Amino acid sequence: MSDPDRNFFSTVREALRGSHGSFTEGPVGRAVVLLAIPMVLEMALESVFAVVDVFWVSKLGAAAVATVGLTESILSILYALAIGLSMAATAMVARRIGERDREGAARTAVQAIALGVLIAVPLGVLGAVFAPRLLAFMGAGADVVASGAPFMAVMLGGNVVIVLLFLINAIFRGAGDATAAMRVLWFANAINLVLDPCLIFGWGPFPALGVTGAAVATTTGRGLAVVLQLATLARGTGRITIRKEHLALDPKTMLALLRLSGAAIFQSLIGTASWIGLVRILASFGSAALAGYTIAIRIVIFALLPSWGMSNAAATLVGQNLGAKEPERAARSVFLAGMYNMVFLGAVGVFFVAFRGPLVGLFTADPAIAPIASAGLGIIALGFPFYAWGMVLVNAFNGAGDTWTPTVINLGVFWLWEIPLAHVLAVRLGFGPRGVFLAITVAFSTLAVVGGLLFRRGEWKEKKV
């Protein structure tokens, strides 16, 4: 085995074990790989779960799949809160780590967790109480409201575990502890994968809960994972340790986090809530269109989540290198992460376009659903190479603590461009669901172009966090 081969496999082993070195020194490419491997693998199992989950639910019929799609559209708002707060936590923790201020990183982590609980609990109560009305508001038919309300109530009511899972893993990633985040999410999704069919169909001693069983499985798996996360922070086995002296609320740190997370939450809310607008357009074409969209999007997520892991690596490297006063190294990290991501996601996109029929066939053979899902998968996959760059660039801004630039990008690309375009193509021009899918692909491409132009201006290098 040649020296380059040995070096590569040594880097992979170090990434999987958990690297304890500095990401602000040494070869930039190696730093990207050390962070990207566990982050990509972290999201890979999440993507497997997203596909397997809808695989089992699809056995219950179009109404059950539509329930999942509509509920996730509502959950996207809560995800926006969790992701937005996570962006702020990653940026601040990464900056403190780059400055060699581990005590400051620990205090930031505590304030972020406290904010997550304060936001998630009241929203969870409201969501559980008003689940049937929310489904009806989203355009669900009477059959979907009747069967889907308990599913939505469990998912929304237990959203605090989803928020904390997102948030604490973001803290791990900001600290450069990507392996800890990977192991936690694998643990959560392994439990989900086992419980899902058991609770949906009543296998063994478990009750047959139907589509509600999927929600119970998800909430249980992620709740146990949060316990593991908190234990990891308390034990101090990683790069960040929370001790008793860190537990008091720190108004200064909390206000700084709130300022940063406010823009980040708004940014994420704009991006993720735009899916509600798309689903609302699709709902006008019936349950088959919603089911086809849900299946297509789940397969797309199978590729996008690992790709998002690469963009998370870029965010961490930007934050830590800016903290270490190395802005050019931060820019180089973004370029390499974008190139790696484009190669990966572009290859997956080609595969999806070529084999969209067989892939959709794994989930449904319904002649009303399969053609819509197949068309959606093929059209959306065409935008993958662009979106690979777009997500890396957007997360690079966030890693620098510049959360307003991606907010403006998301507002323009998704709300002022994607949703109106989807309406025109699907309704005005009569393309139907395919018009919505085409609008998504155009938006992916626009995101990359606009993000690249703004990133080259370099103003993110001056951001203080």
N, C-alpha and C positions, 0 to 999 in steps of 0.2 A: 504494500500500500504506500502510495507516495505521500510526501509531507503535506501537500494541500489537502489530500483526502483525510489524513489523520487530523489535521487542524479543523476541518469541517465537522467531522464526527465528534471531535472533542468539544467543539462549540455547541453542537446539538445536545450532547450529554449534559453539559453545564447548564444549558437553557432549561432542560427538563428537570434537573435536580434543583435548580434555583441558583442564580448567579449572585455572588456576594461582592463582586467588583464594582468599580465606578463606571457609570455610563457616560461620563463627561470626559473621559480620557481614552486613549487607544484608538484603534481603527473604527471609523464610523459604521462601516458595513457590519462589522462584528457586533457592535452595540445594537444595531437594528435587528439582527438575527436573534441575539440573546433575548430581546424583549418580544419580538414578533412571534417566535415559535410557541411559547406558552400562551400568548394572547390569541393567536390563531386557533390553537387547539382548544382553548377555553370556549371560544365561540363556536367551534366545530361541533361539539357535543350539544350545545344549545340549538344549533341548526338541525342536528339529527332529531332532537326531541320535537322541534317545531313540525317536522315532516311526519314523524311517527305518530304524534298526537292527532293530527288531522287524518292520518291513515285510519286509525281506529274509529275516530268520530265519523268518518265518511261512511262507515258500515251502517250507521244509523239513519242515513238518508239526507236529502238536500236540506231539510229544515234544521237538522242538527249542525251541519256544516255552516249554514247561514247564521245560526246562533253564534258559533265561534267567531265568524267574520265580523258580525255586528258588535259583539262584546269587545273584541280586540280593537275595534275602531274607537269605542269609548275608553278602553284601557289606554289607548295611545295618548290620551290627555294626561293620565297618571304617569305613564312612562315618560312623557315629556318633563314632568316635574322631577322624576327620579333621575333622568338623564341630564337635565339641566343642572341639578344640584351636584350630580356626579362630575360634570365637566368642571365646575368650580372647585370641587374638592381635589380632583386630579391636578388642576393647574396650581393650586396653592400648596398642596403637599409636595408636588414635584419641585416647585420653586424653593421651598424650604430645604428639601433634601439636597438640591444643587448648591445651596448656600451652606450646607453642612449643619443645619439647624434642626436636629431630630426632635428636640423638645417642642419647637414650634410646629413641626409636622404632626406630632401627637395631639397637641391642643386643637389644631385644625380638624383632625379626624373626629374628635369628640363633639365639636360644635356642629360638624356636618351631620353626624348621626342624630344628634338632638333635633336639628331642623327637619330631618327626614321623618322622624316620628311625629313631630308637631304638625306636619303637613298631611301625612298619610292617614292618620287615625280619623280625624273628622270627615275627610273625604270618603273614607271607607264606609263609615256609618251611613252617610247620605246615599252613597251608591247602592248599598245593600237594600235600603228602604225603598228607593225609587227605581229599582231594576226593571220592573214591567213597563213603567212609563218611559224609561230611556229606550227600551227596545222598540216600543211603539213610535217614539219620536224619530227613531232612525229608519222608519219605514217598514218595519217587520210586519208580516201578516199575522193573523190571529193564531195560527198553528205555531209559528216561531215564538211568539210572546208566551204562549201557554207552556211550551216545552223548554224554552230557553231562560225564563226568568230566574229559576233557581241557580242555573249555571252562572249567570251574570251576577247574582247576589253573592255567591261564594267568591268569585274572582274579585269583585270590587270590594267586598267586605274584608277580604284578607290581603288587600293590596299592600299593607305595611311591610309584609315579608318580601314582596317584590321590590319595593322601594329600597329597603335596607340591603337586599342582596346586590342590587345595582350599585348602591352607594359605597358599601364597604369594599366591594371589589374594585371600585374606582380609587379608593384610598390605597389599596394594595398596589394597584398599577402605578399610581402617582409616585409611590415610594420606590418603584422599580421591582416590586415583589410580585411579578407577573405569575410566577409558578404557584404561589398561594391562591391567587384569584382563579387560576385554571383548576386547581384541585377542588376548590369549593364548588365551582359550577358543575364540575363533573359529578361530584357527590350529589348535588341537588337533582340533576337530570337523570342520574342512574336510578334514584328513588322514583322519580316521575315515570320513567320508562317501565319500571316493574309494576307500579301501582295503576297506571293508566288502564290497561285492558282488564285488570282485576276488578276495578271499581266501575268501569263502564258496563261490562258484561256479567259481573257477578261470578268470576272464577273463584273456585275454592271456597273459603269461608267468607268471602267478601260479598256485600250486597250489590245487586245490579242497579246502579244509579243512573244508567244512561249517560247522556251528555254531561250531567252534573258531576258524574264520577271523574271526568277529566279535570274539572275545576278543583275537586277535593284532592286529587293526586298532585296537581301542580302546587297547591297551597301547602300541602304537607311536606313535599320534597324541599321546597324553598324555605319553609319555616325551619326545618332541621338544619339546612345549610347556613342560615343566619346564626343559629346557635354555634355552629362550628366556626364561623367567622369571628364571632365575639370571643370565643375561647382562644383562637389564634392570636388575636390582638392582645389578650390578657397574658398569654404565656410568653410572648416576646420572642418567638422563634424566627421571626422574619426581620425585615428592615425597619419596622415601626412597632413600638410597644406602648400600650396605654396603661399607665399606672394610676394609683389613687389620686395623686396630686394633679392629674390632668382632667379629672372628672367634673370639676367645678366649671360652670358656664363662664366663658370669657367674653364680655361684651364687645371688646375691640375686635377680637378675631371673628366673632359671630357677625358683627356688622360688615366687616370686610368680605366675609363669605356670602352674606346676603346681597351685598352690592353686586358681586361678581355672579352669583347664582341667579339673581333676578334677571339679568340679561340672558344668561344661559338657559334658564327655564323658558323665557319668552321665545328664544331661538328654537329650542326643541319643540315647544308647543306649536309654533308656526309650522315646523316641518312635519311633525307627526300628526297634528290635527288636520293637516291637509288631506290625509287619507280618509277622514270622515267625509269631506266634501266629495271625494271620488266614490266612496261607498254609497253615499246618498244618491249620486247620479246612477250608479249601477242598480240600486234598489228599484228604480223605476222600470227596470227590465225584468224583474221577477226573481224568485228564489234560485232558479237555475243559473242566472247570471251571477248572483252573489256567491253561489257555491263554486262556480267555475273560477271566479276571481280569487276566492279564498284558497283553493287548491293551487292555482298558479303562483300566488304570492308566497305560500308556504314553501314551494319548491325554490322560488327566487331567494327567499330568506336563507335557505340551505346554503347558498353561495355567498350571500351578502354578509352574514354574520361572521364567518371566518375572515372575510375581507375587511370587515370593520375592526377585527382584532389587529390587523396591520396598521390601520389608522390610529388605533389606541397607542401602539408603539411609537408612532410619530409624535403624538401629543405628549407622551411622557418624556421623550428625548428633547423636544423643544423646551418644555418647562424646566427640566434639569439643566440643560445647557445654557439657557438664559440666566438661570440662577448662578451658574458658574462663570458668567460673563463670556460665553462662547457663542455669540449669535451666528457666526458663519458655520460653525459645526451644526447648529440647530437647523439651518437652511439645508445643509448637505444631507442631514438625516431625513428631512421631508422629501427631498428629491429621490433618494434611494428607496424609501418606503413606497413612494408613488410608482416608481418603476416596477418594483417587485409586485405591487398590488395589481398593476395593469396587466402584467404577464399572467398572473394567476387568474384574475377574474375574466380576462379576455378569453383564455382557454376554456374556462367553464362556460362562458357565453356561447362559444362555438358548439360545445357539446350539447347544451340545452336546445339550441336551434335545430341541430341535426337529429336529436332523439326526443323531441318534445312529445310526440305521440306516445311512444312506449313509457315515458316518464309519467305522463298523466294517467296512462292506463293502469299504473300501480295503485292509483287512488280511486278511480271510478271508470265504469264502462257505460254509465248513463249517457245515452245519445243526446240528451238535452244539455248535459254539463260538460262532457269531455271536449267537444269542439271549442267551446268558449275558453276552457282552461288551457288547451293546447295553443290556441291563438295568442292568449295572454302571455304564456311562457315564452313563445318564440319572439314576440314583438318586444317585450321588456328586456330579454337577454341581449338584444342588439345594442342596447345602451351600456352594457357592462364595462367596456374599456374606459368610457368616459366617467362613469360613476366611480370606478376604481380611483381615479385621480381626484374626483370631487370630494369623496369622503375623507381622503388623506389631507387635502388642503384645508377643508373645513375644520377637521380636528386639530390641525396644526395651529390655526388661529386660536382655538380654544385652549390648547396646551400652553400658549403664550399668555393666556389671560385676556386675549382680545375677543370677548364673546359678542360684541356688538357687530363686528363685521360679518360673521356668519348669520347673525340675526337678520341683517338687511338682505343678505344673499337669499336666505330662505324665504323671506317675505316676498321678494321679487320673483324668485323662481317658482315657488310652489303655489302661492296664493294669487299673485297678479298675472301669472303666466300659465301654470299647469292646470289649475281648476277651470278657468275660463276656456282654455283650449280644449279640455276634456268635454266640457258642455257643448261647445261648438261642434266638435268632431262627432260625439256620440249622439247628440239630440238634433242639432240644427242640420248637420250634413248627413245624418242617418247612418253613421257607421256602427251604432250600437255599442256594445261593450268593447269592441276592438278600438273604437275611438278613444276610450279611456286608457287602454293599454298604450296606444301610440303617444298619448299626451305624457305618460310616465316616462317613456323613452326619450322624448324630446326634452323633458325637464332634467333628466340625468345628464344629458349632453350640455345643456345650458349651465348647470351647476359647475361642471368642470371648467368651462371656458371662463365664466365670471370669476370663479375662485382663483384660477391661475393668474388672471390679470391683476387682481387685487393683491395676491400674495407677492408678486414681483415688486410691488411698490415698497415693501419692506418696513412699513410702519409698525407691524407687529413686534419688531425687534426692540422697540422702545417702550413697550407696555410694562407698567409697574404693577406688581401683585403683592 
